[in-house]
Amino acid sequence: MDNVYKTTEIVGSSTDGVEAAVRGAIDKAGRSLRHMRWFEVTEIRGHIEDDAVAHWQVTVKVGFTME
């Protein structure tokens, strides 16, 4: 069957690292988006406090099947 996909861009953050930021973003998106199929991390950045990484922030493109 041919599918049609739509993408949306979301941003997640975590003090625990990039993977935790991605997982948190996908988890939250799953509460309002249905039929998610893939994701792509398009940007990684962080926040520095007192000369150390305070938290990570990731921009994630999520693809989902349209009904």
LUMTOR-152044 format. One record per atom (N, C-alpha, C): residue in three letters; y, x, z. Coordinates in steps of 0.02 Angstrom, whole numbers, padded with zeros to 5 digits, always signed. Layout:
REM residues N
ALAYXZ...
This chain:
REM residues 67
MET-00059+00042+00000MET+00000+00000+00000MET+00062+00045+00000ASP+00111+00026-00040ASP+00175+00062-00040ASP+00217+00040+00018ASN+00249+00087+00051ASN+00292+00072+00108ASN+00364+00091+00092VAL+00409+00060+00127VAL+00480+00078+00125VAL+00498+00101+00194TYR+00532+00157+00198TYR+00550+00186+00262TYR+00626+00186+00271LYS+00647+00183+00333LYS+00717+00191+00351LYS+00720+00247+00402THR+00775+00283+00404THR+00783+00335+00454THR+00844+00320+00497THR+00841+00345+00557THR+00898+00342+00602THR+00902+00408+00639GLU+00960+00426+00661GLU+00970+00489+00696GLU+00986+00475+00769ILE+00951+00509+00813ILE+00962+00501+00885ILE+00971+00570+00916VAL+00998+00571+00976VAL+01008+00634+01012VAL+00977+00628+01081GLY+00935+00677+01099GLY+00905+00678+01165GLY+00925+00741+01202SER+00923+00738+01268SER+00940+00798+01307SER+00894+00803+01367SER+00885+00864+01391SER+00842+00877+01449SER+00859+00944+01479THR+00852+00948+01544THR+00859+01013+01578THR+00795+01053+01575ASP+00741+01021+01552ASP+00675+01053+01551ASP+00657+01087+01485GLY+00698+01080+01434GLY+00683+01114+01371GLY+00686+01069+01311VAL+00677+01100+01253VAL+00682+01065+01188VAL+00628+01011+01182GLU+00566+01029+01197GLU+00512+00980+01189GLU+00523+00918+01233ALA+00545+00929+01294ALA+00559+00872+01339ALA+00617+00830+01312ALA+00666+00861+01280ALA+00722+00824+01251ALA+00697+00781+01192VAL+00653+00809+01151VAL+00625+00772+01094VAL+00583+00714+01119ARG+00539+00728+01167ARG+00495+00675+01193ARG+00535+00619+01225GLY+00587+00637+01262GLY+00629+00586+01293GLY+00665+00543+01242ALA+00689+00574+01189ALA+00724+00537+01136ALA+00676+00489+01100ILE+00616+00513+01084ILE+00567+00471+01049ILE+00544+00414+01095ASP+00533+00429+01158ASP+00513+00377+01205ASP+00565+00322+01210LYS+00628+00342+01216LYS+00682+00293+01222LYS+00689+00253+01157ALA+00685+00287+01100ALA+00691+00253+01035ALA+00634+00202+01026GLY+00575+00218+01052GLY+00518+00173+01045GLY+00527+00107+01082ARG+00575+00104+01126ARG+00589+00041+01162ARG+00626-00009+01119SER+00660+00015+01066SER+00697-00031+01023SER+00678-00026+00949LEU+00647+00028+00928LEU+00625+00035+00858LEU+00550+00022+00853ARG+00531-00015+00802ARG+00459-00027+00792ARG+00435+00012+00731HIS+00372+00027+00730HIS+00338+00059+00673HIS+00363+00129+00659MET+00380+00167+00711MET+00401+00236+00700MET+00343+00276+00672ARG+00356+00319+00624ARG+00303+00357+00591ARG+00311+00432+00595TRP+00372+00457+00596TRP+00382+00530+00596TRP+00450+00547+00626PHE+00457+00610+00643PHE+00522+00634+00666PHE+00534+00704+00640GLU+00597+00722+00637GLU+00618+00789+00615GLU+00675+00811+00660VAL+00668+00869+00691VAL+00722+00897+00731VAL+00771+00930+00683THR+00832+00905+00682THR+00881+00931+00634THR+00932+00978+00665GLU+00937+00977+00732GLU+00985+01020+00765GLU+00964+01031+00837ILE+00972+01092+00861ILE+00959+01109+00931ILE+01021+01144+00958ARG+01044+01121+01015ARG+01100+01154+01048ARG+01092+01148+01123GLY+01133+01181+01160GLY+01127+01178+01232GLY+01194+01185+01266HIS+01191+01176+01331HIS+01251+01180+01372HIS+01241+01237+01422ILE+01292+01277+01430ILE+01289+01335+01474ILE+01333+01323+01535GLU+01305+01336+01593GLU+01343+01334+01656GLU+01326+01396+01696ASP+01377+01429+01722ASP+01367+01490+01763ASP+01323+01541+01729ASP+01336+01553+01664ASP+01300+01603+01624ASP+01226+01589+01616ALA+01205+01526+01622ALA+01135+01508+01613ALA+01131+01441+01575VAL+01074+01430+01542VAL+01063+01367+01506VAL+01057+01311+01557ALA+01101+01261+01552ALA+01100+01205+01598ALA+01057+01148+01571HIS+01064+01135+01506HIS+01020+01085+01475HIS+01018+01095+01399TRP+00966+01067+01370TRP+00955+01069+01298TRP+00972+01002+01268GLN+00996+01003+01206GLN+01012+00941+01170GLN+00984+00948+01099VAL+00949+00896+01076VAL+00920+00898+01009VAL+00941+00836+00970THR+00955+00846+00907THR+00967+00791+00861THR+00901+00780+00823VAL+00877+00718+00823VAL+00812+00702+00795VAL+00821+00646+00744LYS+00795+00656+00684LYS+00793+00603+00634LYS+00725+00569+00641VAL+00725+00504+00649VAL+00663+00465+00658VAL+00653+00420+00596GLY+00594+00422+00568GLY+00577+00379+00512GLY+00531+00323+00534PHE+00545+00263+00511PHE+00503+00207+00529PHE+00493+00161+00469THR+00437+00126+00469THR+00420+00081+00415THR+00459+00016+00423MET+00488-00007+00369MET+00525-00070+00370MET+00475-00128+00361GLU+00489-00183+00394GLU+00446-00242+00388GLU+00461-00280+00324
